Amino acid sequence: MAITKEEVERVAHLARLHLSEQELVTMTSQLDTILSYVTKLNELDTVGVQPMTHAFSVSNAFREDHVLDSLVREEALANSPCQNGETFVVPKII
């Protein structure tokens, strides 16, 4: 499937893109390459192939949670430039 320069100009106009003549030539060539690849993929026989979201099955990619002790309040506040003994003090932002 070949894409024409006029089609690229039309899509660029719809996307509110201002392309120079050289950019139009480059984009036409690149989009033609991409569409040719997609056309080649359409030639594959996919009958009986289930749709998938990943190339391989991933059931749970997350690690197990482990409960750990948190920092003691004094340790957490020790490096704060401004604190009141219980919390961090930050400027009020509205």
PDB file of N, CA, C and O in Angstrom, chain B, residues numbered from 101:
ATOM      1  N   MET B 101       0.854  -1.181   0.000  1.00  0.00           N
ATOM      2  CA  MET B 101       0.000   0.000   0.000  1.00  0.00           C
ATOM      3  C   MET B 101       0.891   1.233   0.000  1.00  0.00           C
ATOM      4  O   MET B 101       1.613   1.489   0.964  1.00  0.00           O
ATOM      5  N   ALA B 102       0.839   1.970  -1.050  1.00  0.00           N
ATOM      6  CA  ALA B 102       1.649   3.177  -1.147  1.00  0.00           C
ATOM      7  C   ALA B 102       0.836   4.366  -0.654  1.00  0.00           C
ATOM      8  O   ALA B 102      -0.354   4.490  -0.942  1.00  0.00           O
ATOM      9  N   ILE B 103       1.499   5.224   0.084  1.00  0.00           N
ATOM     10  CA  ILE B 103       0.844   6.445   0.548  1.00  0.00           C
ATOM     11  C   ILE B 103       1.416   7.598  -0.266  1.00  0.00           C
ATOM     12  O   ILE B 103       2.617   7.649  -0.534  1.00  0.00           O
ATOM     13  N   THR B 104       0.563   8.503  -0.649  1.00  0.00           N
ATOM     14  CA  THR B 104       1.010   9.607  -1.488  1.00  0.00           C
ATOM     15  C   THR B 104       1.375  10.819  -0.647  1.00  0.00           C
ATOM     16  O   THR B 104       0.995  10.944   0.518  1.00  0.00           O
ATOM     17  N   LYS B 105       2.117  11.696  -1.277  1.00  0.00           N
ATOM     18  CA  LYS B 105       2.520  12.938  -0.609  1.00  0.00           C
ATOM     19  C   LYS B 105       1.285  13.766  -0.250  1.00  0.00           C
ATOM     20  O   LYS B 105       1.256  14.433   0.784  1.00  0.00           O
ATOM     21  N   GLU B 106       0.269  13.718  -1.109  1.00  0.00           N
ATOM     22  CA  GLU B 106      -0.958  14.478  -0.859  1.00  0.00           C
ATOM     23  C   GLU B 106      -1.683  13.950   0.384  1.00  0.00           C
ATOM     24  O   GLU B 106      -2.240  14.725   1.162  1.00  0.00           O
ATOM     25  N   GLU B 107      -1.672  12.636   0.562  1.00  0.00           N
ATOM     26  CA  GLU B 107      -2.294  12.051   1.755  1.00  0.00           C
ATOM     27  C   GLU B 107      -1.546  12.458   3.021  1.00  0.00           C
ATOM     28  O   GLU B 107      -2.162  12.728   4.052  1.00  0.00           O
ATOM     29  N   VAL B 108      -0.226  12.502   2.941  1.00  0.00           N
ATOM     30  CA  VAL B 108       0.567  12.944   4.095  1.00  0.00           C
ATOM     31  C   VAL B 108       0.284  14.415   4.380  1.00  0.00           C
ATOM     32  O   VAL B 108       0.162  14.803   5.542  1.00  0.00           O
ATOM     33  N   GLU B 109       0.180  15.231   3.346  1.00  0.00           N
ATOM     34  CA  GLU B 109      -0.156  16.647   3.541  1.00  0.00           C
ATOM     35  C   GLU B 109      -1.522  16.790   4.211  1.00  0.00           C
ATOM     36  O   GLU B 109      -1.696  17.625   5.098  1.00  0.00           O
ATOM     37  N   ARG B 110      -2.485  15.979   3.787  1.00  0.00           N
ATOM     38  CA  ARG B 110      -3.839  16.028   4.356  1.00  0.00           C
ATOM     39  C   ARG B 110      -3.825  15.653   5.835  1.00  0.00           C
ATOM     40  O   ARG B 110      -4.436  16.333   6.659  1.00  0.00           O
ATOM     41  N   VAL B 111      -3.128  14.573   6.167  1.00  0.00           N
ATOM     42  CA  VAL B 111      -3.040  14.143   7.564  1.00  0.00           C
ATOM     43  C   VAL B 111      -2.306  15.198   8.393  1.00  0.00           C
ATOM     44  O   VAL B 111      -2.704  15.489   9.521  1.00  0.00           O
ATOM     45  N   ALA B 112      -1.240  15.767   7.837  1.00  0.00           N
ATOM     46  CA  ALA B 112      -0.501  16.818   8.546  1.00  0.00           C
ATOM     47  C   ALA B 112      -1.409  18.025   8.796  1.00  0.00           C
ATOM     48  O   ALA B 112      -1.362  18.628   9.869  1.00  0.00           O
ATOM     49  N   HIS B 113      -2.224  18.373   7.815  1.00  0.00           N
ATOM     50  CA  HIS B 113      -3.156  19.495   7.977  1.00  0.00           C
ATOM     51  C   HIS B 113      -4.170  19.197   9.081  1.00  0.00           C
ATOM     52  O   HIS B 113      -4.448  20.054   9.921  1.00  0.00           O
ATOM     53  N   LEU B 114      -4.719  17.988   9.079  1.00  0.00           N
ATOM     54  CA  LEU B 114      -5.688  17.602  10.107  1.00  0.00           C
ATOM     55  C   LEU B 114      -5.068  17.614  11.504  1.00  0.00           C
ATOM     56  O   LEU B 114      -5.741  17.919  12.489  1.00  0.00           O
ATOM     57  N   ALA B 115      -3.766  17.276  11.578  1.00  0.00           N
ATOM     58  CA  ALA B 115      -3.067  17.254  12.864  1.00  0.00           C
ATOM     59  C   ALA B 115      -2.481  18.620  13.210  1.00  0.00           C
ATOM     60  O   ALA B 115      -1.785  18.766  14.215  1.00  0.00           O
ATOM     61  N   ARG B 116      -2.763  19.609  12.381  1.00  0.00           N
ATOM     62  CA  ARG B 116      -2.251  20.968  12.583  1.00  0.00           C
ATOM     63  C   ARG B 116      -0.713  21.013  12.614  1.00  0.00           C
ATOM     64  O   ARG B 116      -0.108  21.736  13.405  1.00  0.00           O
ATOM     65  N   LEU B 117      -0.105  20.212  11.723  1.00  0.00           N
ATOM     66  CA  LEU B 117       1.349  20.185  11.603  1.00  0.00           C
ATOM     67  C   LEU B 117       1.755  20.952  10.364  1.00  0.00           C
ATOM     68  O   LEU B 117       1.120  20.839   9.315  1.00  0.00           O
ATOM     69  N   HIS B 118       2.802  21.725  10.484  1.00  0.00           N
ATOM     70  CA  HIS B 118       3.345  22.467   9.355  1.00  0.00           C
ATOM     71  C   HIS B 118       4.663  21.803   8.982  1.00  0.00           C
ATOM     72  O   HIS B 118       5.664  21.948   9.684  1.00  0.00           O
ATOM     73  N   LEU B 119       4.654  21.067   7.863  1.00  0.00           N
ATOM     74  CA  LEU B 119       5.825  20.326   7.439  1.00  0.00           C
ATOM     75  C   LEU B 119       6.474  21.005   6.247  1.00  0.00           C
ATOM     76  O   LEU B 119       5.793  21.464   5.330  1.00  0.00           O
ATOM     77  N   SER B 120       7.802  21.063   6.270  1.00  0.00           N
ATOM     78  CA  SER B 120       8.534  21.592   5.121  1.00  0.00           C
ATOM     79  C   SER B 120       8.486  20.558   3.997  1.00  0.00           C
ATOM     80  O   SER B 120       8.037  19.429   4.194  1.00  0.00           O
ATOM     81  N   GLU B 121       8.953  20.959   2.823  1.00  0.00           N
ATOM     82  CA  GLU B 121       8.962  20.041   1.687  1.00  0.00           C
ATOM     83  C   GLU B 121       9.814  18.814   1.985  1.00  0.00           C
ATOM     84  O   GLU B 121       9.424  17.694   1.654  1.00  0.00           O
ATOM     85  N   GLN B 122      10.965  19.012   2.602  1.00  0.00           N
ATOM     86  CA  GLN B 122      11.841  17.883   2.946  1.00  0.00           C
ATOM     87  C   GLN B 122      11.190  16.973   3.985  1.00  0.00           C
ATOM     88  O   GLN B 122      11.305  15.750   3.901  1.00  0.00           O
ATOM     89  N   GLU B 123      10.507  17.565   4.960  1.00  0.00           N
ATOM     90  CA  GLU B 123       9.810  16.759   5.970  1.00  0.00           C
ATOM     91  C   GLU B 123       8.676  15.954   5.341  1.00  0.00           C
ATOM     92  O   GLU B 123       8.429  14.816   5.739  1.00  0.00           O
ATOM     93  N   LEU B 124       7.980  16.542   4.354  1.00  0.00           N
ATOM     94  CA  LEU B 124       6.923  15.813   3.655  1.00  0.00           C
ATOM     95  C   LEU B 124       7.490  14.599   2.928  1.00  0.00           C
ATOM     96  O   LEU B 124       6.907  13.515   2.978  1.00  0.00           O
ATOM     97  N   VAL B 125       8.615  14.775   2.258  1.00  0.00           N
ATOM     98  CA  VAL B 125       9.239  13.666   1.539  1.00  0.00           C
ATOM     99  C   VAL B 125       9.664  12.584   2.526  1.00  0.00           C
ATOM    100  O   VAL B 125       9.437  11.399   2.280  1.00  0.00           O
ATOM    101  N   THR B 126      10.283  12.983   3.645  1.00  0.00           N
ATOM    102  CA  THR B 126      10.733  12.029   4.660  1.00  0.00           C
ATOM    103  C   THR B 126       9.554  11.289   5.278  1.00  0.00           C
ATOM    104  O   THR B 126       9.591  10.066   5.407  1.00  0.00           O
ATOM    105  N   MET B 127       8.510  12.019   5.662  1.00  0.00           N
ATOM    106  CA  MET B 127       7.342  11.400   6.282  1.00  0.00           C
ATOM    107  C   MET B 127       6.628  10.455   5.315  1.00  0.00           C
ATOM    108  O   MET B 127       6.168   9.385   5.715  1.00  0.00           O
ATOM    109  N   THR B 128       6.537  10.848   4.054  1.00  0.00           N
ATOM    110  CA  THR B 128       5.904   9.983   3.057  1.00  0.00           C
ATOM    111  C   THR B 128       6.649   8.668   2.954  1.00  0.00           C
ATOM    112  O   THR B 128       6.038   7.600   2.926  1.00  0.00           O
ATOM    113  N   SER B 129       7.961   8.745   2.898  1.00  0.00           N
ATOM    114  CA  SER B 129       8.781   7.537   2.802  1.00  0.00           C
ATOM    115  C   SER B 129       8.628   6.673   4.050  1.00  0.00           C
ATOM    116  O   SER B 129       8.440   5.461   3.947  1.00  0.00           O
ATOM    117  N   GLN B 130       8.705   7.290   5.224  1.00  0.00           N
ATOM    118  CA  GLN B 130       8.619   6.526   6.473  1.00  0.00           C
ATOM    119  C   GLN B 130       7.236   5.903   6.660  1.00  0.00           C
ATOM    120  O   GLN B 130       7.131   4.741   7.053  1.00  0.00           O
ATOM    121  N   LEU B 131       6.184   6.658   6.383  1.00  0.00           N
ATOM    122  CA  LEU B 131       4.832   6.114   6.521  1.00  0.00           C
ATOM    123  C   LEU B 131       4.572   5.001   5.506  1.00  0.00           C
ATOM    124  O   LEU B 131       3.874   4.034   5.809  1.00  0.00           O
ATOM    125  N   ASP B 132       5.130   5.137   4.312  1.00  0.00           N
ATOM    126  CA  ASP B 132       4.993   4.084   3.307  1.00  0.00           C
ATOM    127  C   ASP B 132       5.663   2.801   3.783  1.00  0.00           C
ATOM    128  O   ASP B 132       5.129   1.710   3.580  1.00  0.00           O
ATOM    129  N   THR B 133       6.832   2.925   4.416  1.00  0.00           N
ATOM    130  CA  THR B 133       7.533   1.757   4.956  1.00  0.00           C
ATOM    131  C   THR B 133       6.697   1.087   6.047  1.00  0.00           C
ATOM    132  O   THR B 133       6.578  -0.138   6.076  1.00  0.00           O
ATOM    133  N   ILE B 134       6.126   1.881   6.936  1.00  0.00           N
ATOM    134  CA  ILE B 134       5.300   1.346   8.031  1.00  0.00           C
ATOM    135  C   ILE B 134       4.064   0.643   7.473  1.00  0.00           C
ATOM    136  O   ILE B 134       3.743  -0.467   7.896  1.00  0.00           O
ATOM    137  N   LEU B 135       3.375   1.271   6.535  1.00  0.00           N
ATOM    138  CA  LEU B 135       2.165   0.676   5.969  1.00  0.00           C
ATOM    139  C   LEU B 135       2.482  -0.582   5.170  1.00  0.00           C
ATOM    140  O   LEU B 135       1.671  -1.508   5.140  1.00  0.00           O
ATOM    141  N   SER B 136       3.636  -0.633   4.527  1.00  0.00           N
ATOM    142  CA  SER B 136       4.050  -1.837   3.810  1.00  0.00           C
ATOM    143  C   SER B 136       4.264  -2.983   4.788  1.00  0.00           C
ATOM    144  O   SER B 136       3.913  -4.127   4.499  1.00  0.00           O
ATOM    145  N   TYR B 137       4.839  -2.674   5.945  1.00  0.00           N
ATOM    146  CA  TYR B 137       5.055  -3.701   6.969  1.00  0.00           C
ATOM    147  C   TYR B 137       3.717  -4.219   7.495  1.00  0.00           C
ATOM    148  O   TYR B 137       3.554  -5.423   7.690  1.00  0.00           O
ATOM    149  N   VAL B 138       2.770  -3.328   7.724  1.00  0.00           N
ATOM    150  CA  VAL B 138       1.450  -3.736   8.205  1.00  0.00           C
ATOM    151  C   VAL B 138       0.761  -4.601   7.155  1.00  0.00           C
ATOM    152  O   VAL B 138       0.115  -5.590   7.499  1.00  0.00           O
ATOM    153  N   THR B 139       0.890  -4.243   5.887  1.00  0.00           N
ATOM    154  CA  THR B 139       0.316  -5.049   4.818  1.00  0.00           C
ATOM    155  C   THR B 139       0.923  -6.442   4.817  1.00  0.00           C
ATOM    156  O   THR B 139       0.217  -7.431   4.622  1.00  0.00           O
ATOM    157  N   LYS B 140       2.224  -6.522   5.033  1.00  0.00           N
ATOM    158  CA  LYS B 140       2.904  -7.818   5.094  1.00  0.00           C
ATOM    159  C   LYS B 140       2.371  -8.636   6.273  1.00  0.00           C
ATOM    160  O   LYS B 140       2.180  -9.845   6.146  1.00  0.00           O
ATOM    161  N   LEU B 141       2.131  -7.992   7.418  1.00  0.00           N
ATOM    162  CA  LEU B 141       1.575  -8.693   8.574  1.00  0.00           C
ATOM    163  C   LEU B 141       0.175  -9.221   8.290  1.00  0.00           C
ATOM    164  O   LEU B 141      -0.201 -10.275   8.804  1.00  0.00           O
ATOM    165  N   ASN B 142      -0.594  -8.513   7.487  1.00  0.00           N
ATOM    166  CA  ASN B 142      -1.949  -8.956   7.147  1.00  0.00           C
ATOM    167  C   ASN B 142      -1.948 -10.229   6.322  1.00  0.00           C
ATOM    168  O   ASN B 142      -2.978 -10.895   6.217  1.00  0.00           O
ATOM    169  N   GLU B 143      -0.806 -10.582   5.733  1.00  0.00           N
ATOM    170  CA  GLU B 143      -0.705 -11.809   4.941  1.00  0.00           C
ATOM    171  C   GLU B 143      -0.608 -13.053   5.822  1.00  0.00           C
ATOM    172  O   GLU B 143      -0.808 -14.167   5.338  1.00  0.00           O
ATOM    173  N   LEU B 144      -0.304 -12.879   7.103  1.00  0.00           N
ATOM    174  CA  LEU B 144      -0.162 -14.019   8.006  1.00  0.00           C
ATOM    175  C   LEU B 144      -1.501 -14.699   8.252  1.00  0.00           C
ATOM    176  O   LEU B 144      -2.539 -14.043   8.341  1.00  0.00           O
ATOM    177  N   ASP B 145      -1.463 -16.026   8.362  1.00  0.00           N
ATOM    178  CA  ASP B 145      -2.664 -16.791   8.679  1.00  0.00           C
ATOM    179  C   ASP B 145      -2.837 -16.812  10.191  1.00  0.00           C
ATOM    180  O   ASP B 145      -2.051 -17.442  10.900  1.00  0.00           O
ATOM    181  N   THR B 146      -3.845 -16.138  10.678  1.00  0.00           N
ATOM    182  CA  THR B 146      -4.075 -16.051  12.128  1.00  0.00           C
ATOM    183  C   THR B 146      -5.335 -16.803  12.557  1.00  0.00           C
ATOM    184  O   THR B 146      -5.852 -16.582  13.653  1.00  0.00           O
ATOM    185  N   VAL B 147      -5.816 -17.674  11.708  1.00  0.00           N
ATOM    186  CA  VAL B 147      -6.992 -18.468  12.051  1.00  0.00           C
ATOM    187  C   VAL B 147      -6.646 -19.374  13.233  1.00  0.00           C
ATOM    188  O   VAL B 147      -5.643 -20.088  13.200  1.00  0.00           O
ATOM    189  N   GLY B 148      -7.461 -19.342  14.255  1.00  0.00           N
ATOM    190  CA  GLY B 148      -7.232 -20.172  15.431  1.00  0.00           C
ATOM    191  C   GLY B 148      -6.264 -19.581  16.439  1.00  0.00           C
ATOM    192  O   GLY B 148      -5.997 -20.202  17.468  1.00  0.00           O
ATOM    193  N   VAL B 149      -5.732 -18.399  16.171  1.00  0.00           N
ATOM    194  CA  VAL B 149      -4.811 -17.755  17.117  1.00  0.00           C
ATOM    195  C   VAL B 149      -5.629 -16.828  18.008  1.00  0.00           C
ATOM    196  O   VAL B 149      -6.319 -15.930  17.525  1.00  0.00           O
ATOM    197  N   GLN B 150      -5.542 -17.059  19.302  1.00  0.00           N
ATOM    198  CA  GLN B 150      -6.291 -16.241  20.252  1.00  0.00           C
ATOM    199  C   GLN B 150      -5.652 -14.855  20.383  1.00  0.00           C
ATOM    200  O   GLN B 150      -4.426 -14.748  20.425  1.00  0.00           O
ATOM    201  N   PRO B 151      -6.457 -13.801  20.447  1.00  0.00           N
ATOM    202  CA  PRO B 151      -5.907 -12.463  20.681  1.00  0.00           C
ATOM    203  C   PRO B 151      -5.187 -12.422  22.024  1.00  0.00           C
ATOM    204  O   PRO B 151      -5.609 -13.074  22.979  1.00  0.00           O
ATOM    205  N   MET B 152      -4.113 -11.666  22.096  1.00  0.00           N
ATOM    206  CA  MET B 152      -3.368 -11.573  23.345  1.00  0.00           C
ATOM    207  C   MET B 152      -2.878 -10.154  23.566  1.00  0.00           C
ATOM    208  O   MET B 152      -2.767  -9.365  22.627  1.00  0.00           O
ATOM    209  N   THR B 153      -2.588  -9.843  24.809  1.00  0.00           N
ATOM    210  CA  THR B 153      -2.063  -8.527  25.137  1.00  0.00           C
ATOM    211  C   THR B 153      -0.558  -8.535  25.311  1.00  0.00           C
ATOM    212  O   THR B 153       0.077  -7.481  25.275  1.00  0.00           O
ATOM    213  N   HIS B 154       0.024  -9.719  25.502  1.00  0.00           N
ATOM    214  CA  HIS B 154       1.473  -9.858  25.662  1.00  0.00           C
ATOM    215  C   HIS B 154       1.959 -11.015  24.788  1.00  0.00           C
ATOM    216  O   HIS B 154       1.194 -11.913  24.436  1.00  0.00           O
ATOM    217  N   ALA B 155       3.235 -10.971  24.452  1.00  0.00           N
ATOM    218  CA  ALA B 155       3.810 -12.042  23.637  1.00  0.00           C
ATOM    219  C   ALA B 155       3.901 -13.348  24.417  1.00  0.00           C
ATOM    220  O   ALA B 155       3.887 -14.428  23.825  1.00  0.00           O
ATOM    221  N   PHE B 156       3.994 -13.258  25.729  1.00  0.00           N
ATOM    222  CA  PHE B 156       4.017 -14.453  26.565  1.00  0.00           C
ATOM    223  C   PHE B 156       3.111 -14.221  27.766  1.00  0.00           C
ATOM    224  O   PHE B 156       2.839 -13.080  28.140  1.00  0.00           O
ATOM    225  N   SER B 157       2.653 -15.301  28.357  1.00  0.00           N
ATOM    226  CA  SER B 157       1.684 -15.207  29.440  1.00  0.00           C
ATOM    227  C   SER B 157       2.321 -14.637  30.710  1.00  0.00           C
ATOM    228  O   SER B 157       3.347 -15.129  31.179  1.00  0.00           O
ATOM    229  N   VAL B 158       1.713 -13.620  31.240  1.00  0.00           N
ATOM    230  CA  VAL B 158       2.156 -13.024  32.495  1.00  0.00           C
ATOM    231  C   VAL B 158       0.957 -13.042  33.436  1.00  0.00           C
ATOM    232  O   VAL B 158      -0.032 -12.348  33.201  1.00  0.00           O
ATOM    233  N   SER B 159       1.045 -13.832  34.496  1.00  0.00           N
ATOM    234  CA  SER B 159      -0.094 -13.908  35.395  1.00  0.00           C
ATOM    235  C   SER B 159      -0.013 -12.864  36.505  1.00  0.00           C
ATOM    236  O   SER B 159      -1.016 -12.219  36.814  1.00  0.00           O
ATOM    237  N   ASN B 160       1.162 -12.686  37.111  1.00  0.00           N
ATOM    238  CA  ASN B 160       1.331 -11.689  38.146  1.00  0.00           C
ATOM    239  C   ASN B 160       2.796 -11.287  38.187  1.00  0.00           C
ATOM    240  O   ASN B 160       3.653 -12.051  38.631  1.00  0.00           O
ATOM    241  N   ALA B 161       3.065 -10.095  37.724  1.00  0.00           N
ATOM    242  CA  ALA B 161       4.448  -9.634  37.637  1.00  0.00           C
ATOM    243  C   ALA B 161       4.882  -8.872  38.885  1.00  0.00           C
ATOM    244  O   ALA B 161       5.979  -8.314  38.924  1.00  0.00           O
ATOM    245  N   PHE B 162       4.033  -8.848  39.893  1.00  0.00           N
ATOM    246  CA  PHE B 162       4.357  -8.087  41.097  1.00  0.00           C
ATOM    247  C   PHE B 162       5.001  -8.979  42.153  1.00  0.00           C
ATOM    248  O   PHE B 162       4.731 -10.178  42.226  1.00  0.00           O
ATOM    249  N   ARG B 163       5.850  -8.374  42.961  1.00  0.00           N
ATOM    250  CA  ARG B 163       6.507  -9.125  44.027  1.00  0.00           C
ATOM    251  C   ARG B 163       5.539  -9.286  45.198  1.00  0.00           C
ATOM    252  O   ARG B 163       4.534  -8.581  45.294  1.00  0.00           O
ATOM    253  N   GLU B 164       5.852 -10.197  46.057  1.00  0.00           N
ATOM    254  CA  GLU B 164       5.056 -10.386  47.269  1.00  0.00           C
ATOM    255  C   GLU B 164       5.300  -9.223  48.224  1.00  0.00           C
ATOM    256  O   GLU B 164       6.417  -8.713  48.308  1.00  0.00           O
ATOM    257  N   ASP B 165       4.281  -8.809  48.929  1.00  0.00           N
ATOM    258  CA  ASP B 165       4.425  -7.764  49.929  1.00  0.00           C
ATOM    259  C   ASP B 165       4.979  -8.359  51.211  1.00  0.00           C
ATOM    260  O   ASP B 165       4.570  -9.437  51.643  1.00  0.00           O
ATOM    261  N   HIS B 166       5.915  -7.639  51.811  1.00  0.00           N
ATOM    262  CA  HIS B 166       6.475  -8.044  53.093  1.00  0.00           C
ATOM    263  C   HIS B 166       6.312  -6.886  54.061  1.00  0.00           C
ATOM    264  O   HIS B 166       6.748  -5.769  53.782  1.00  0.00           O
ATOM    265  N   VAL B 167       5.697  -7.148  55.176  1.00  0.00           N
ATOM    266  CA  VAL B 167       5.497  -6.114  56.179  1.00  0.00           C
ATOM    267  C   VAL B 167       6.810  -5.909  56.922  1.00  0.00           C
ATOM    268  O   VAL B 167       7.380  -6.850  57.473  1.00  0.00           O
ATOM    269  N   LEU B 168       7.281  -4.662  56.929  1.00  0.00           N
ATOM    270  CA  LEU B 168       8.515  -4.309  57.626  1.00  0.00           C
ATOM    271  C   LEU B 168       8.216  -3.192  58.611  1.00  0.00           C
ATOM    272  O   LEU B 168       7.230  -2.470  58.466  1.00  0.00           O
ATOM    273  N   ASP B 169       9.075  -3.057  59.612  1.00  0.00           N
ATOM    274  CA  ASP B 169       8.920  -1.967  60.566  1.00  0.00           C
ATOM    275  C   ASP B 169       9.170  -0.640  59.857  1.00  0.00           C
ATOM    276  O   ASP B 169      10.064  -0.536  59.017  1.00  0.00           O
ATOM    277  N   SER B 170       8.380   0.365  60.197  1.00  0.00           N
ATOM    278  CA  SER B 170       8.582   1.681  59.611  1.00  0.00           C
ATOM    279  C   SER B 170       9.569   2.464  60.471  1.00  0.00           C
ATOM    280  O   SER B 170       9.945   2.033  61.561  1.00  0.00           O
ATOM    281  N   LEU B 171       9.978   3.617  59.960  1.00  0.00           N
ATOM    282  CA  LEU B 171      10.907   4.466  60.712  1.00  0.00           C
ATOM    283  C   LEU B 171      10.245   4.996  61.976  1.00  0.00           C
ATOM    284  O   LEU B 171       9.041   5.249  62.010  1.00  0.00           O
ATOM    285  N   VAL B 172      11.041   5.153  62.988  1.00  0.00           N
ATOM    286  CA  VAL B 172      10.585   5.819  64.203  1.00  0.00           C
ATOM    287  C   VAL B 172      10.403   7.292  63.854  1.00  0.00           C
ATOM    288  O   VAL B 172      11.210   7.852  63.112  1.00  0.00           O
ATOM    289  N   ARG B 173       9.373   7.918  64.368  1.00  0.00           N
ATOM    290  CA  ARG B 173       9.069   9.302  64.027  1.00  0.00           C
ATOM    291  C   ARG B 173      10.274  10.217  64.185  1.00  0.00           C
ATOM    292  O   ARG B 173      10.525  11.052  63.316  1.00  0.00           O
ATOM    293  N   GLU B 174      11.013  10.083  65.254  1.00  0.00           N
ATOM    294  CA  GLU B 174      12.162  10.951  65.492  1.00  0.00           C
ATOM    295  C   GLU B 174      13.222  10.786  64.400  1.00  0.00           C
ATOM    296  O   GLU B 174      13.846  11.763  63.987  1.00  0.00           O
ATOM    297  N   GLU B 175      13.424   9.556  63.935  1.00  0.00           N
ATOM    298  CA  GLU B 175      14.396   9.319  62.864  1.00  0.00           C
ATOM    299  C   GLU B 175      13.927   9.949  61.560  1.00  0.00           C
ATOM    300  O   GLU B 175      14.725  10.536  60.829  1.00  0.00           O
ATOM    301  N   ALA B 176      12.641   9.828  61.268  1.00  0.00           N
ATOM    302  CA  ALA B 176      12.099  10.397  60.038  1.00  0.00           C
ATOM    303  C   ALA B 176      12.193  11.922  60.048  1.00  0.00           C
ATOM    304  O   ALA B 176      12.491  12.536  59.024  1.00  0.00           O
ATOM    305  N   LEU B 177      11.940  12.524  61.197  1.00  0.00           N
ATOM    306  CA  LEU B 177      11.957  13.985  61.282  1.00  0.00           C
ATOM    307  C   LEU B 177      13.360  14.557  61.462  1.00  0.00           C
ATOM    308  O   LEU B 177      13.552  15.762  61.303  1.00  0.00           O
ATOM    309  N   ALA B 178      14.335  13.725  61.788  1.00  0.00           N
ATOM    310  CA  ALA B 178      15.685  14.194  62.104  1.00  0.00           C
ATOM    311  C   ALA B 178      16.326  14.983  60.964  1.00  0.00           C
ATOM    312  O   ALA B 178      17.055  15.941  61.224  1.00  0.00           O
ATOM    313  N   ASN B 179      16.076  14.611  59.717  1.00  0.00           N
ATOM    314  CA  ASN B 179      16.713  15.291  58.589  1.00  0.00           C
ATOM    315  C   ASN B 179      15.852  16.391  57.983  1.00  0.00           C
ATOM    316  O   ASN B 179      16.227  16.978  56.968  1.00  0.00           O
ATOM    317  N   SER B 180      14.715  16.677  58.582  1.00  0.00           N
ATOM    318  CA  SER B 180      13.823  17.698  58.061  1.00  0.00           C
ATOM    319  C   SER B 180      14.345  19.088  58.412  1.00  0.00           C
ATOM    320  O   SER B 180      14.763  19.316  59.547  1.00  0.00           O
ATOM    321  N   PRO B 181      14.330  20.012  57.469  1.00  0.00           N
ATOM    322  CA  PRO B 181      14.761  21.371  57.780  1.00  0.00           C
ATOM    323  C   PRO B 181      13.786  22.100  58.699  1.00  0.00           C
ATOM    324  O   PRO B 181      14.165  23.032  59.409  1.00  0.00           O
ATOM    325  N   CYS B 182      12.520  21.664  58.679  1.00  0.00           N
ATOM    326  CA  CYS B 182      11.531  22.330  59.532  1.00  0.00           C
ATOM    327  C   CYS B 182      10.506  21.295  59.978  1.00  0.00           C
ATOM    328  O   CYS B 182       9.818  20.690  59.156  1.00  0.00           O
ATOM    329  N   GLN B 183      10.413  21.101  61.286  1.00  0.00           N
ATOM    330  CA  GLN B 183       9.454  20.148  61.850  1.00  0.00           C
ATOM    331  C   GLN B 183       9.060  20.639  63.230  1.00  0.00           C
ATOM    332  O   GLN B 183       9.746  21.471  63.824  1.00  0.00           O
ATOM    333  N   ASN B 184       7.946  20.115  63.739  1.00  0.00           N
ATOM    334  CA  ASN B 184       7.449  20.578  65.036  1.00  0.00           C
ATOM    335  C   ASN B 184       7.465  19.476  66.091  1.00  0.00           C
ATOM    336  O   ASN B 184       6.780  19.574  67.109  1.00  0.00           O
ATOM    337  N   GLY B 185       8.244  18.433  65.845  1.00  0.00           N
ATOM    338  CA  GLY B 185       8.311  17.330  66.787  1.00  0.00           C
ATOM    339  C   GLY B 185       7.345  16.214  66.484  1.00  0.00           C
ATOM    340  O   GLY B 185       7.519  15.093  66.961  1.00  0.00           O
ATOM    341  N   GLU B 186       6.325  16.504  65.694  1.00  0.00           N
ATOM    342  CA  GLU B 186       5.348  15.482  65.322  1.00  0.00           C
ATOM    343  C   GLU B 186       5.203  15.325  63.813  1.00  0.00           C
ATOM    344  O   GLU B 186       4.975  14.220  63.321  1.00  0.00           O
ATOM    345  N   THR B 187       5.332  16.421  63.083  1.00  0.00           N
ATOM    346  CA  THR B 187       5.124  16.393  61.633  1.00  0.00           C
ATOM    347  C   THR B 187       6.126  17.300  60.935  1.00  0.00           C
ATOM    348  O   THR B 187       6.781  18.124  61.572  1.00  0.00           O
ATOM    349  N   PHE B 188       6.239  17.143  59.619  1.00  0.00           N
ATOM    350  CA  PHE B 188       7.009  18.065  58.795  1.00  0.00           C
ATOM    351  C   PHE B 188       6.225  19.365  58.686  1.00  0.00           C
ATOM    352  O   PHE B 188       5.000  19.333  58.566  1.00  0.00           O
ATOM    353  N   VAL B 189       6.893  20.489  58.726  1.00  0.00           N
ATOM    354  CA  VAL B 189       6.231  21.770  58.582  1.00  0.00           C
ATOM    355  C   VAL B 189       6.599  22.305  57.210  1.00  0.00           C
ATOM    356  O   VAL B 189       7.776  22.471  56.890  1.00  0.00           O
ATOM    357  N   VAL B 190       5.561  22.579  56.390  1.00  0.00           N
ATOM    358  CA  VAL B 190       5.769  23.083  55.038  1.00  0.00           C
ATOM    359  C   VAL B 190       4.929  24.351  54.846  1.00  0.00           C
ATOM    360  O   VAL B 190       3.954  24.574  55.563  1.00  0.00           O
ATOM    361  N   PRO B 191       5.318  25.170  53.877  1.00  0.00           N
ATOM    362  CA  PRO B 191       4.534  26.393  53.649  1.00  0.00           C
ATOM    363  C   PRO B 191       3.123  26.060  53.154  1.00  0.00           C
ATOM    364  O   PRO B 191       2.924  25.091  52.421  1.00  0.00           O
ATOM    365  N   LYS B 192       2.160  26.865  53.560  1.00  0.00           N
ATOM    366  CA  LYS B 192       0.787  26.674  53.117  1.00  0.00           C
ATOM    367  C   LYS B 192       0.680  27.137  51.662  1.00  0.00           C
ATOM    368  O   LYS B 192       1.100  28.240  51.313  1.00  0.00           O
ATOM    369  N   ILE B 193       0.117  26.282  50.835  1.00  0.00           N
ATOM    370  CA  ILE B 193      -0.041  26.610  49.409  1.00  0.00           C
ATOM    371  C   ILE B 193      -1.520  26.498  49.076  1.00  0.00           C
ATOM    372  O   ILE B 193      -2.163  25.476  49.314  1.00  0.00           O
ATOM    373  N   ILE B 194      -2.033  27.584  48.516  1.00  0.00           N
ATOM    374  CA  ILE B 194      -3.462  27.596  48.158  1.00  0.00           C
ATOM    375  C   ILE B 194      -3.565  27.733  46.662  1.00  0.00           C
ATOM    376  O   ILE B 194      -4.670  27.767  46.120  1.00  0.00           O
TER     377      ILE B 194
END
